[in-house]
């Protein structure tokens, strides 16, 4: 199984879109273990949205869709709904 996930940084109003075969470890990596990069700068991250897929190729396809303009619009609407911004 592969998870496509969207993280949200309430403190910085940023989103991050990715995929992983191990969601818990990946979230820990973003929030705790990473020593550099985009996600370290905007901690803490909360899980905003996830979807599960049986194949890596389907997960990558969905990740790409969420990174498109329509996908980001969908995500920001979720942020507005869940975080009242």
Secondary structure, 3 states (H helix, E strand, C coil): CEEEEEEEECCCCEEEEEEECCHHHHHHHHHHHCCCCHHHHCCCCEEEEEEEECCHHHHHHHHHHHCCHHHHHHHHHHHHHHHCC
